[in-house]
């Protein structure tokens, strides 16, 4: 039989063990609770981070959507332009607005494809622009833009170092250059600098812009060719009479608006039929071409020289009095004597007769100006040819 003392000892031991178990259970529950709280905090932080990331992505998508709209709008503007200067300006705007370029330079080649000149730019010093010219055939002045144009291939920093290309000018050191071309036709180069490296998407965008610019420049050239064909005489390459009359109408309206003078002169070659009969029609055509080049040198860019038909030429001089136009014709006639149009080893001299009329002295319509200049020409021929006559109205005696 157990004694009372042993029984109490057993009870105390049991209570102790139960207390230990309770404490362990309580501690374990507390740890689990702490872990749960920590997990909840982690999940809450993660959800908050995901929320912020979603907001950031939404803003990024809005930005991309806005950039895409801007890009497509710019492309539409680019393809609708018919002047090289306007196309270059649109290319520059895309580079600035869609790529955040620090500096942009759009270069166009000269007609012989030997020189690149800046036609549109951003972030460059205007004082330097006249000097920023790349010579394609000069290794010292070719630069990155010139190499890009020559090779008709994109050139970035990696290619720059591989090809050991050095920039001839300190004002502009492009990070990347894209050629502007269409099929075999090379038009120019778009070059940019930017602090941040371009992403592949941005590189592709730049390539798309350069490619579309090439198409736009080709369309511009084709349009210019069509206009040139429509406006010019096929033999002499001077303007034809249709284009002349259109321009005369415009300039006459401007002269009326601003109260300016305007003169019209008609030139008719002397004894051209005899020249054709003597040397042949092919020689006659060659003479007309030669004279067209000579006549063109004596008039300003604002003047319009055209072939009137056959062996006749017609010229309009805006803001020029009749007396001044007469002096120009007389000087041209005199200087023509210094030219030798030799055929078959024989010296050949060519002369002309000319008639001049003017607004507002003689007429107020384009058709009347041409008619009166023709009358003055008739008087010049009647006076023995090789002379210039200004139109003067005949006053009938009463």
KOLKOL-374278 format. One record per residue: x negated, y negated, z negated of N, C-alpha, C in turn. Coordinates in steps of 0.1 Angstrom, whole numbers. Example, Ala and Ser with C-alpha at 12.3 -4.5 7.8 and 13.67 -1.06 7.14 Angstrom:
REM residues 2
TORKOL     n.X     n.Y     n.Z    ca.X    ca.Y    ca.Z     c.X     c.Y     c.Z
TORKOL    -132      57     -78    -123      45     -78    -132      33     -78
TORKOL    -128      22     -71    -137      11     -71    -129       0     -79
END
This chain:
REM residues 398
TORKOL     n.X     n.Y     n.Z    ca.X    ca.Y    ca.Z     c.X     c.Y     c.Z
TORKOL      -8      12       0       0       0       0      -9     -12       0
TORKOL      -6     -22       9     -14     -34      10     -11     -43      -2
TORKOL     -20     -50      -7     -18     -59     -18     -13     -72     -13
TORKOL      -9     -80     -23      -3     -93     -19     -13    -102     -12
TORKOL     -26    -101     -17     -37    -109     -11     -39    -106       3
TORKOL     -40     -93       6     -42     -89      20     -31     -93      29
TORKOL     -19     -93      24      -7     -97      32      -8    -112      36
TORKOL     -12    -119      26     -14    -134      29     -25    -137      39
TORKOL     -36    -129      37     -47    -130      47     -42    -128      61
TORKOL     -34    -117      62     -29    -113      76     -21    -124      81
TORKOL     -12    -130      73      -3    -141      78     -11    -153      82
TORKOL     -21    -156      74     -30    -168      78     -37    -166      91
TORKOL     -42    -154      93     -49    -150     105     -40    -151     117
TORKOL     -27    -147     115     -17    -147     126     -14    -161     130
TORKOL     -12    -170     119      -9    -184     122     -21    -190     129
TORKOL     -33    -187     125     -44    -193     132     -45    -189     147
TORKOL     -43    -176     149     -43    -171     163     -33    -178     171
TORKOL     -20    -179     165      -9    -185     173     -12    -200     176
TORKOL     -19    -207     166     -22    -221     168     -33    -222     179
TORKOL     -42    -213     179     -52    -213     190     -46    -212     203
TORKOL     -37    -202     204     -30    -199     217     -22    -211     221
TORKOL     -15    -218     211      -7    -230     214     -15    -241     219
TORKOL     -27    -243     212     -36    -254     217     -41    -251     231
TORKOL     -45    -239     233     -50    -235     247     -39    -238     257
TORKOL     -27    -233     254     -16    -235     263     -13    -250     266
TORKOL     -14    -258     255     -11    -272     256     -22    -279     264
TORKOL     -35    -275     262     -46    -281     269     -45    -278     284
TORKOL     -42    -264     286     -40    -260     300     -30    -267     307
TORKOL     -18    -270     301      -7    -277     307     -11    -291     310
TORKOL     -19    -297     300     -23    -311     302     -33    -312     314
TORKOL     -42    -302     316     -51    -303     328     -43    -301     341
TORKOL     -33    -292     340     -25    -291     352     -17    -304     355
TORKOL     -12    -310     345      -5    -322     347     -14    -333     352
TORKOL     -27    -333     347     -37    -343     352     -40    -341     366
TORKOL     -42    -328     370     -45    -324     384     -33    -328     393
TORKOL     -21    -326     388      -9    -330     396      -9    -345     398
TORKOL     -12    -352     387     -12    -367     388     -22    -372     398
TORKOL     -34    -365     397     -45    -369     406     -41    -366     421
TORKOL     -35    -354     423     -30    -351     436     -20    -361     441
TORKOL     -11    -365     433      -1    -374     437      -7    -388     441
TORKOL     -18    -392     433     -25    -404     436     -32    -403     449
TORKOL     -38    -391     452     -45    -389     464     -36    -389     476
TORKOL     -24    -382     474     -14    -382     485      -9    -396     488
TORKOL      -6    -404     477      -2    -418     478     -12    -426     486
TORKOL     -24    -425     482     -35    -432     489     -36    -429     504
TORKOL     -35    -416     506     -35    -411     520     -23    -416     528
TORKOL     -11    -416     522       0    -421     529      -1    -436     532
TORKOL      -7    -443     522      -9    -457     524     -19    -460     535
TORKOL     -30    -452     535     -40    -453     546     -34    -450     559
TORKOL     -26    -439     560     -19    -436     572     -10    -447     577
TORKOL      -3    -453     567       6    -464     571      -2    -476     577
TORKOL     -13    -479     570     -21    -490     576     -27    -486     589
TORKOL     -31    -474     591     -36    -469     604     -26    -470     615
TORKOL     -13    -466     611      -2    -467     621       0    -481     625
TORKOL       0    -490     615       2    -504     618      -9    -509     627
TORKOL     -21    -505     624     -33    -509     632     -31    -504     647
TORKOL     -27    -491     648     -25    -485     661     -14    -492     668
TORKOL      -3    -496     661       8    -503     668       3    -517     673
TORKOL      -5    -524     665     -10    -536     670     -20    -535     681
TORKOL     -28    -524     681     -37    -521     692     -29    -518     705
TORKOL     -18    -510     703     -10    -507     715      -3    -519     721
TORKOL       1    -528     712       7    -541     716      -3    -549     724
TORKOL     -16    -549     718     -26    -556     725     -30    -550     738
TORKOL     -30    -537     739     -33    -530     752     -22    -532     762
TORKOL     -10    -532     757       2    -535     765       1    -549     771
TORKOL      -2    -558     762      -4    -572     766     -15    -574     776
TORKOL     -26    -567     774     -38    -568     783     -34    -561     796
TORKOL     -27    -550     796     -23    -544     808     -14    -553     817
TORKOL      -4    -559     810       5    -569     817      -4    -580     823
TORKOL     -13    -585     815     -22    -596     820     -30    -591     832
TORKOL     -35    -579     830     -44    -573     841     -36    -572     854
TORKOL     -24    -566     853     -16    -564     865     -11    -577     871
TORKOL      -8    -586     863      -4    -600     867     -16    -606     875
TORKOL     -28    -605     869     -40    -610     876     -43    -603     889
TORKOL     -41    -590     890     -43    -583     902     -33    -587     913
TORKOL     -21    -590     909     -11    -594     919     -15    -608     924
TORKOL     -20    -617     915     -25    -630     919     -37    -629     929
TORKOL     -46    -619     925     -58    -617     933     -55    -613     947
TORKOL     -46    -603     948     -43    -598     962     -34    -608     970
TORKOL     -28    -618     964     -20    -627     972     -28    -639     977
TORKOL     -41    -640     973     -49    -652     977     -55    -650     991
TORKOL     -56    -661     998     -61    -660    1012     -73    -669    1014
TORKOL     -78    -675    1003     -90    -683    1003    -101    -677     994
TORKOL    -113    -675     999    -124    -669     991    -126    -676     978
TORKOL    -125    -689     977    -126    -696     964    -116    -692     954
TORKOL    -103    -690     959     -92    -686     950     -94    -672     945
TORKOL     -98    -663     954    -101    -649     950    -111    -648     939
TORKOL    -122    -656     942    -133    -656     932    -129    -661     918
TORKOL    -120    -671     919    -115    -677     906    -106    -666     899
TORKOL     -98    -659     906     -90    -649     899     -98    -638     893
TORKOL    -109    -634     900    -118    -624     895    -124    -628     882
TORKOL    -128    -641     882    -134    -647     870    -124    -647     858
TORKOL    -112    -650     861    -102    -651     851     -99    -637     844
TORKOL     -99    -626     853     -97    -613     848    -109    -609     838
TORKOL    -121    -612     842    -133    -609     834    -132    -616     821
TORKOL    -127    -628     820    -127    -636     808    -115    -631     799
TORKOL    -104    -630     805     -92    -627     797     -90    -612     793
TORKOL     -94    -603     802     -92    -589     799    -105    -582     794
TORKOL    -117    -588     796    -129    -581     791    -136    -590     780
TORKOL    -131    -602     778    -137    -610     768    -152    -613     771
TORKOL    -155    -615     784    -169    -617     788    -174    -630     783
TORKOL    -187    -630     778    -193    -642     774    -197    -651     785
TORKOL    -202    -645     796    -206    -652     808    -201    -645     820
TORKOL    -196    -652     830    -192    -645     843    -197    -653     854
TORKOL    -202    -647     864    -206    -653     877    -201    -645     889
TORKOL    -194    -651     897    -189    -644     910    -197    -650     921
TORKOL    -205    -641     928    -214    -646     939    -208    -641     952
TORKOL    -209    -650     962    -205    -646     976    -217    -647     985
TORKOL    -219    -638     994    -230    -638    1004    -228    -648    1015
TORKOL    -239    -654    1020    -238    -662    1032    -235    -654    1044
TORKOL    -231    -660    1055    -227    -653    1067    -237    -642    1072
TORKOL    -250    -644    1069    -260    -635    1073    -263    -624    1063
TORKOL    -257    -625    1051    -259    -615    1041    -272    -615    1035
TORKOL    -279    -627    1034    -292    -628    1029    -293    -636    1016
TORKOL    -283    -642    1012    -283    -651    1000    -270    -650     993
TORKOL    -271    -650     980    -259    -650     971    -258    -663     964
TORKOL    -246    -669     965    -243    -682     958    -231    -681     949
TORKOL    -232    -688     938    -221    -688     928    -209    -696     933
TORKOL    -197    -690     933    -185    -697     938    -175    -698     927
TORKOL    -177    -690     916    -168    -691     904    -176    -687     892
TORKOL    -174    -693     880    -182    -689     869    -175    -693     856
TORKOL    -180    -687     845    -176    -691     831    -188    -689     822
TORKOL    -189    -700     813    -200    -699     803    -214    -703     808
TORKOL    -215    -707     821    -228    -711     826    -230    -726     827
TORKOL    -242    -731     826    -245    -745     827    -243    -750     841
TORKOL    -234    -760     843    -232    -765     857    -244    -771     863
TORKOL    -253    -776     855    -265    -783     861    -274    -772     867
TORKOL    -273    -760     863    -282    -749     868    -276    -742     881
TORKOL    -263    -744     883    -257    -736     893    -263    -738     907
TORKOL    -267    -750     911    -273    -752     924    -286    -744     926
TORKOL    -293    -741     914    -305    -733     915    -303    -718     914
TORKOL    -291    -714     909    -288    -700     907    -284    -693     920
TORKOL    -295    -691     928    -293    -685     942    -302    -673     943
TORKOL    -296    -662     947    -304    -649     948    -307    -647     963
TORKOL    -320    -644     966    -324    -641     979    -326    -626     980
TORKOL    -318    -620     989    -317    -606     990    -330    -599     995
TORKOL    -337    -606    1004    -349    -601    1010    -362    -605    1002
TORKOL    -361    -612     992    -372    -617     984    -372    -610     970
TORKOL    -382    -600     968    -382    -592     956    -383    -601     943
TORKOL    -389    -613     945    -391    -622     933    -378    -629     930
TORKOL    -369    -631     940    -357    -638     938    -344    -630     940
TORKOL    -346    -617     940    -335    -608     943    -326    -607     930
TORKOL    -333    -604     919    -326    -603     906    -316    -591     906
TORKOL    -309    -589     896    -299    -578     894    -288    -579     904
TORKOL    -283    -592     906    -272    -594     915    -276    -590     929
TORKOL    -288    -594     933    -292    -591     946    -294    -577     949
TORKOL    -300    -569     939    -301    -555     940    -288    -548     941
TORKOL    -278    -553     933    -265    -547     933    -259    -549     947
TORKOL    -260    -561     953    -254    -563     966    -261    -555     977
TORKOL    -274    -554     976    -282    -547     986    -278    -532     986
TORKOL    -278    -526     974    -275    -511     972    -260    -508     973
TORKOL    -252    -518     972    -237    -516     972    -233    -506     961
TORKOL    -239    -508     949    -237    -498     938    -237    -506     925
TORKOL    -229    -501     916    -229    -507     902    -243    -506     896
TORKOL    -247    -517     889    -260    -516     882    -258    -521     868
TORKOL    -261    -513     858    -260    -516     844    -274    -517     838
TORKOL    -274    -518     825    -287    -519     818    -296    -508     820
TORKOL    -291    -496     821    -299    -484     823    -306    -484     837
TORKOL    -298    -488     847    -304    -489     860    -314    -501     861
TORKOL    -311    -512     853    -320    -523     853    -334    -519     849
TORKOL    -335    -510     838    -348    -506     833    -354    -496     842
TORKOL    -346    -487     848    -352    -477     857    -358    -483     870
TORKOL    -350    -493     875    -355    -499     887    -365    -511     885
TORKOL    -367    -514     872    -376    -524     868    -373    -537     875
TORKOL    -360    -541     874    -355    -554     880    -357    -565     870
TORKOL    -363    -576     875    -366    -588     867    -357    -599     872
TORKOL    -352    -606     862    -343    -618     866    -352    -630     869
TORKOL    -350    -637     880    -358    -649     884    -354    -661     876
TORKOL    -342    -661     869    -338    -673     863    -334    -670     848
TORKOL    -338    -680     840    -335    -678     825    -321    -681     821
TORKOL    -314    -688     830    -300    -692     826    -290    -680     826
TORKOL    -293    -670     833    -283    -659     835    -290    -646     836
TORKOL    -287    -637     826    -293    -623     826    -281    -614     824
TORKOL    -275    -609     835    -262    -601     834    -265    -588     827
TORKOL    -255    -583     820    -255    -569     814    -251    -559     824
TORKOL    -242    -563     834    -237    -554     844    -233    -561     856
TORKOL    -236    -556     868    -232    -561     881    -224    -551     889
TORKOL    -213    -556     895    -205    -547     904    -205    -553     918
TORKOL    -207    -545     928    -207    -551     942    -192    -553     946
TORKOL    -190    -563     954    -177    -566     960    -178    -562     975
TORKOL    -172    -552     979    -173    -547     993    -160    -540     997
TORKOL    -159    -538    1010    -148    -531    1016    -154    -523    1028
TORKOL    -154    -509    1026    -160    -501    1036    -174    -505    1039
TORKOL    -178    -509    1051    -191    -513    1054    -194    -528    1052
TORKOL    -184    -535    1049    -185    -550    1048    -188    -553    1033
TORKOL    -199    -561    1031    -203    -565    1018    -200    -580    1017
TORKOL    -194    -584    1006    -189    -598    1004    -197    -605     993
TORKOL    -200    -598     982    -206    -604     971    -208    -595     959
TORKOL    -209    -602     947    -212    -595     934    -204    -602     923
TORKOL    -199    -594     913    -194    -600     901    -203    -595     890
TORKOL    -208    -604     882    -218    -601     871    -213    -607     858
TORKOL    -215    -600     847    -210    -605     834    -221    -602     823
TORKOL    -220    -610     813    -227    -607     800    -216    -606     789
TORKOL    -219    -597     780    -210    -596     768    -218    -590     756
TORKOL    -215    -596     744    -222    -592     732    -220    -577     729
TORKOL    -207    -572     730    -204    -558     727    -206    -550     740
TORKOL    -210    -538     738    -211    -529     750    -198    -526     756
TORKOL    -197    -525     769    -184    -521     776    -181    -507     773
TORKOL    -168    -504     771    -164    -490     770    -162    -485     784
TORKOL    -160    -472     785    -158    -465     798    -145    -471     804
TORKOL    -135    -473     796    -123    -478     801    -125    -492     807
TORKOL    -133    -500     800    -136    -514     805    -144    -514     818
TORKOL    -154    -504     818    -162    -503     830    -153    -499     842
TORKOL    -144    -490     840    -135    -486     851    -126    -498     855
TORKOL    -122    -506     845    -113    -517     849    -121    -527     857
TORKOL    -134    -529     853    -142    -538     861    -144    -533     875
TORKOL    -146    -520     876    -148    -514     890    -135    -516     898
TORKOL    -123    -515     892    -111    -516     899    -109    -531     904
TORKOL    -113    -540     895    -112    -554     899    -121    -557     911
TORKOL    -133    -552     910    -143    -555     921    -138    -548     934
TORKOL    -132    -536     933    -127    -529     945    -116    -537     951
TORKOL    -106    -542     943     -95    -549     948     -99    -562     954
TORKOL    -109    -568     948    -115    -581     953    -120    -579     967
TORKOL    -127    -567     969    -132    -564     982    -122    -563     993
TORKOL    -110    -557     989     -99    -556     998     -93    -570    1001
TORKOL     -92    -579     990     -87    -592     992     -96    -601    1001
TORKOL    -109    -600     999    -119    -607    1008    -118    -602    1022
TORKOL    -116    -589    1024    -115    -584    1038    -102    -589    1044
TORKOL     -91    -590    1036     -78    -595    1042     -80    -610    1045
TORKOL     -87    -617    1037     -90    -631    1040     -98    -633    1053
TORKOL    -108    -624    1054    -116    -625    1067    -107    -622    1079
TORKOL     -99    -611    1077     -90    -607    1089     -81    -619    1092
TORKOL     -75    -625    1081     -66    -636    1083     -73    -648    1090
TORKOL     -85    -650    1086     -93    -661    1092     -96    -658    1106
TORKOL     -99    -646    1109    -101    -642    1123     -89    -644    1132
TORKOL     -77    -640    1126     -65    -641    1134     -62    -656    1136
TORKOL     -64    -664    1126     -62    -679    1127     -72    -685    1137
TORKOL     -84    -680    1137     -94    -686    1146     -90    -682    1160
TORKOL     -86    -670    1163     -82    -666    1176     -70    -674    1181
TORKOL     -60    -676    1172     -48    -683    1175     -51    -698    1178
TORKOL     -61    -704    1172     -63    -718    1172     -74    -722    1182
TORKOL     -82    -713    1187     -94    -717    1195     -93    -712    1210
TORKOL    -100    -720    1218    -101    -716    1232    -111    -705    1234
TORKOL    -107    -694    1240    -116    -682    1241    -129    -684    1248
TORKOL    -130    -694    1257    -143    -696    1264    -152    -705    1256
TORKOL    -148    -717    1252    -157    -727    1246    -157    -725    1230
TORKOL    -148    -718    1224    -146    -717    1210    -143    -730    1203
TORKOL    -139    -740    1211    -133    -752    1205    -119    -750    1202
TORKOL    -112    -759    1195     -98    -758    1192     -90    -758    1206
TORKOL     -79    -752    1206     -70    -753    1218     -61    -764    1216
TORKOL     -54    -767    1227     -45    -779    1227     -33    -778    1218
TORKOL     -29    -765    1216     -17    -763    1206     -21    -767    1192
TORKOL     -33    -762    1188     -37    -766    1174     -40    -781    1173
TORKOL     -46    -786    1184     -49    -801    1184     -36    -809    1182
TORKOL     -26    -806    1189     -13    -813    1187      -7    -812    1173
TORKOL      -9    -800    1168      -4    -799    1154     -12    -807    1144
TORKOL     -25    -808    1146     -33    -816    1137     -31    -831    1139
TORKOL     -29    -834    1152     -27    -848    1156     -14    -853    1149
TORKOL      -4    -845    1149       9    -848    1142       7    -851    1127
TORKOL      -1    -842    1121      -3    -843    1107     -11    -856    1104
TORKOL     -22    -858    1111     -31    -870    1109     -23    -883    1112
TORKOL     -15    -883    1122      -7    -895    1125       3    -898    1114
TORKOL       9    -888    1108      18    -891    1097      10    -897    1085
TORKOL      -2    -891    1083     -11    -896    1072     -15    -911    1075
TORKOL     -18    -914    1088     -22    -927    1092     -11    -937    1089
TORKOL       1    -933    1092      13    -942    1090      15    -944    1075
TORKOL      13    -934    1067      16    -935    1053       6    -944    1046
TORKOL      -7    -943    1050     -17    -950    1043     -22    -962    1052
TORKOL     -15    -965    1063     -19    -976    1072     -33    -975    1076
TORKOL     -37    -964    1081     -50    -961    1087     -50    -962    1102
TORKOL     -61    -964    1108     -62    -963    1123     -64    -949    1127
TORKOL     -62    -946    1139     -64    -932    1145     -66    -934    1160
TORKOL     -76    -927    1165     -78    -928    1180     -78    -914    1187
TORKOL     -74    -915    1199     -74    -903    1208     -82    -906    1220
TORKOL     -91    -897    1224     -99    -898    1236     -98    -886    1245
TORKOL     -97    -888    1258     -97    -876    1267    -109    -878    1276
TORKOL    -116    -866    1277    -128    -866    1285    -126    -857    1297
TORKOL    -129    -862    1309    -128    -854    1321    -141    -854    1329
TORKOL    -147    -842    1331    -160    -841    1338    -159    -846    1352
TORKOL    -169    -853    1356    -170    -858    1370    -175    -847    1379
TORKOL    -168    -846    1391    -173    -837    1402    -175    -822    1397
TORKOL    -166    -818    1388    -168    -804    1383    -164    -794    1394
TORKOL    -155    -797    1402    -151    -788    1413    -163    -786    1422
TORKOL    -170    -797    1425    -182    -795    1434    -192    -786    1427
TORKOL    -194    -788    1414    -203    -780    1407    -199    -765    1408
TORKOL    -186    -762    1406    -182    -748    1407    -184    -743    1421
TORKOL    -181    -751    1431    -182    -746    1445    -197    -744    1449
TORKOL    -206    -751    1443    -220    -750    1446    -227    -738    1438
TORKOL    -224    -737    1426    -231    -727    1417    -222    -715    1413
TORKOL    -209    -716    1416    -200    -705    1412    -193    -707    1399
TORKOL    -182    -700    1398    -173    -702    1386    -180    -697    1373
TORKOL    -188    -687    1374    -195    -683    1362    -205    -694    1357
TORKOL    -211    -700    1366    -220    -712    1362    -212    -723    1356
TORKOL    -200    -725    1362    -191    -735    1357    -186    -732    1343
TORKOL    -183    -720    1340    -179    -716    1326    -191    -718    1317
TORKOL    -203    -715    1321    -215    -717    1313    -217    -731    1310
TORKOL    -214    -740    1320    -216    -754    1317    -206    -759    1307
TORKOL    -194    -754    1308    -183    -759    1298    -187    -755    1284
TORKOL    -193    -743    1282    -198    -738    1269    -209    -747    1264
TORKOL    -219    -751    1273    -230    -759    1269    -225    -773    1265
TORKOL    -216    -779    1273    -210    -792    1270    -202    -792    1256
TORKOL    -195    -781    1254    -188    -780    1241    -197    -781    1229
TORKOL    -209    -775    1230    -218    -775    1219    -224    -789    1218
TORKOL    -227    -796    1229    -232    -809    1229    -222    -819    1223
TORKOL    -210    -818    1228    -199    -827    1223    -197    -826    1208
TORKOL    -198    -814    1203    -195    -811    1189    -204    -818    1180
TORKOL    -217    -821    1184    -227    -827    1176    -224    -842    1174
TORKOL    -215    -848    1182    -213    -862    1182    -201    -867    1173
TORKOL    -194    -857    1167    -182    -860    1160    -183    -855    1146
TORKOL    -176    -862    1136    -177    -858    1122    -168    -846    1120
TORKOL    -169    -840    1108    -161    -829    1105    -146    -832    1104
TORKOL    -143    -844    1101    -129    -848    1100    -123    -850    1114
TORKOL    -131    -851    1125    -126    -853    1138    -122    -839    1144
TORKOL    -113    -839    1153    -108    -827    1159    -111    -827    1174
TORKOL    -120    -819    1179    -124    -817    1193    -118    -805    1198
TORKOL    -111    -806    1210    -104    -794    1216    -106    -794    1231
TORKOL    -104    -783    1237    -104    -782    1251     -90    -784    1256
TORKOL     -88    -795    1264     -75    -798    1269     -70    -789    1280
TORKOL     -79    -784    1287     -76    -775    1298     -85    -778    1310
TORKOL     -89    -767    1317     -98    -769    1329    -111    -775    1324
TORKOL    -115    -787    1330    -127    -793    1327    -124    -806    1318
TORKOL    -113    -806    1311    -110    -817    1303    -111    -814    1288
TORKOL    -115    -823    1280    -116    -822    1265    -108    -834    1259
TORKOL    -104    -831    1247     -96    -842    1240    -101    -842    1225
TORKOL    -103    -854    1220    -108    -856    1206    -100    -866    1199
TORKOL     -97    -863    1186     -90    -872    1177     -99    -876    1166
TORKOL    -100    -889    1163    -108    -894    1153    -100    -902    1143
TORKOL     -97    -896    1131     -89    -903    1121     -97    -915    1115
TORKOL     -89    -925    1111     -95    -937    1105    -106    -943    1114
TORKOL    -103    -943    1127    -112    -949    1136    -105    -958    1146
TORKOL    -110    -970    1147    -103    -980    1156    -106    -976    1171
TORKOL     -98    -982    1179    -100    -979    1194    -113    -984    1199
TORKOL    -118    -995    1194    -131   -1000    1199    -142    -992    1194
TORKOL    -141    -986    1182    -152    -978    1177    -152    -964    1184
TORKOL    -140    -959    1187    -139    -947    1195    -145    -948    1209
TORKOL    -142    -960    1215    -148    -963    1228    -163    -963    1228
TORKOL    -169    -969    1217    -183    -969    1216    -189    -955    1214
TORKOL    -182    -947    1207    -187    -933    1205    -187    -926    1219
TORKOL    -176    -928    1227    -176    -922    1240    -187    -927    1249
TORKOL    -189    -940    1248    -200    -946    1257    -213    -941    1253
TORKOL    -216    -939    1240    -229    -934    1235    -231    -920    1240
TORKOL    -220    -912    1239    -221    -898    1243    -223    -897    1258
TORKOL    -217    -905    1266    -219    -905    1280    -233    -909    1284
TORKOL    -239    -919    1276    -253    -923    1279    -263    -912    1275
TORKOL    -261    -906    1264    -270    -896    1259    -269    -883    1268
TORKOL    -258    -881    1274    -256    -869    1283    -266    -870    1294
TORKOL    -270    -882    1298    -280    -883    1309    -294    -877    1306
TORKOL    -296    -875    1293    -310    -870    1289    -310    -855    1290
TORKOL    -298    -848    1293    -298    -834    1294    -299    -829    1308
TORKOL    -306    -818    1310    -308    -813    1324    -301    -799    1324
TORKOL    -291    -798    1332    -283    -786    1334    -288    -779    1347
TORKOL    -301    -776    1347    -307    -771    1359    -301    -757    1363
TORKOL    -299    -756    1377    -295    -744    1383    -304    -741    1394
TORKOL    -309    -728    1395    -317    -724    1407    -329    -733    1408
TORKOL    -335    -737    1397    -347    -745    1398    -345    -760    1401
TORKOL    -332    -764    1403    -329    -778    1407    -324    -785    1394
TORKOL    -328    -798    1393    -323    -806    1382    -308    -809    1385
TORKOL    -300    -808    1375    -286    -811    1376    -282    -820    1365
TORKOL    -276    -832    1368    -271    -841    1358    -256    -840    1358
TORKOL    -250    -841    1346    -235    -841    1344    -231    -853    1337
TORKOL    -220    -859    1342    -214    -871    1336    -199    -868    1335
TORKOL    -192    -878    1328    -178    -877    1326    -171    -891    1326
TORKOL    -158    -890    1328    -150    -902    1326    -141    -900    1314
TORKOL    -138    -911    1306    -130    -910    1294    -120    -921    1293
TORKOL    -109    -918    1286     -99    -928    1283     -96    -927    1268
TORKOL     -93    -939    1262     -91    -940    1248     -78    -948    1245
TORKOL     -71    -942    1235     -59    -949    1230     -59    -948    1215
TORKOL     -51    -956    1208     -52    -956    1194     -38    -960    1187
TORKOL     -37    -956    1175     -26    -960    1166     -32    -970    1156
TORKOL     -25    -981    1153     -12    -985    1157     -12    -994    1169
TORKOL     -24    -996    1176     -24   -1006    1187     -15   -1003    1198
TORKOL     -15    -990    1202      -9    -986    1215       4    -978    1213
TORKOL       5    -969    1204      16    -960    1203      18    -955    1189
TORKOL      30    -949    1186      33    -944    1172      37    -930    1172
TORKOL      36    -923    1184      39    -909    1185      27    -902    1191
TORKOL      25    -889    1188      14    -881    1193      14    -879    1208
TORKOL      26    -877    1213      28    -875    1228      24    -888    1235
TORKOL      28    -900    1230      26    -912    1236      11    -916    1236
TORKOL       4    -912    1224     -10    -915    1223     -18    -907    1234
TORKOL     -14    -894    1236     -21    -886    1246     -18    -892    1260
TORKOL      -6    -896    1262      -2    -901    1275     -10    -914    1279
TORKOL     -11    -923    1269     -18    -935    1272     -33    -933    1273
TORKOL     -39    -924    1265     -53    -920    1267     -55    -915    1281
TORKOL     -46    -907    1286     -47    -902    1300     -46    -913    1310
TORKOL     -38    -923    1308     -37    -934    1317     -50    -942    1317
TORKOL     -56    -944    1305     -69    -950    1305     -80    -942    1312
TORKOL     -79    -929    1311     -88    -920    1318     -86    -922    1333
TORKOL     -74    -923    1338     -71    -925    1352     -77    -938    1357
TORKOL     -77    -948    1349     -83    -961    1352     -98    -959    1353
TORKOL    -104    -951    1344    -119    -949    1344    -123    -943    1357
TORKOL    -115    -933    1361    -118    -926    1374    -117    -935    1386
TORKOL    -107    -944    1385    -104    -953    1396    -115    -964    1396
TORKOL    -122    -966    1385    -133    -976    1385    -146    -970    1390
TORKOL    -146    -958    1395    -159    -953    1400    -165    -941    1392
TORKOL    -157    -936    1382    -161    -925    1374    -173    -929    1365
TORKOL    -177    -919    1357    -189    -921    1348    -187    -933    1339
TORKOL    -175    -935    1334    -173    -947    1326    -162    -944    1316
TORKOL    -161    -953    1306    -151    -952    1295    -142    -964    1296
TORKOL    -129    -961    1295    -119    -972    1295    -110    -970    1283
TORKOL    -107    -982    1276     -98    -982    1265     -84    -986    1270
TORKOL     -74    -981    1265     -60    -984    1270     -57    -998    1266
TORKOL     -52   -1006    1276     -46   -1019    1273     -33   -1021    1281
TORKOL     -23   -1025    1275     -10   -1026    1281     -11   -1037    1292
TORKOL      -5   -1035    1303      -5   -1045    1314       6   -1055    1311
TORKOL       3   -1067    1312      12   -1078    1310      17   -1083    1324
TORKOL      30   -1081    1326      35   -1086    1339      37   -1101    1339
TORKOL      33   -1107    1350      35   -1122    1352      50   -1125    1354
TORKOL      54   -1135    1348      68   -1139    1349      69   -1149    1361
END
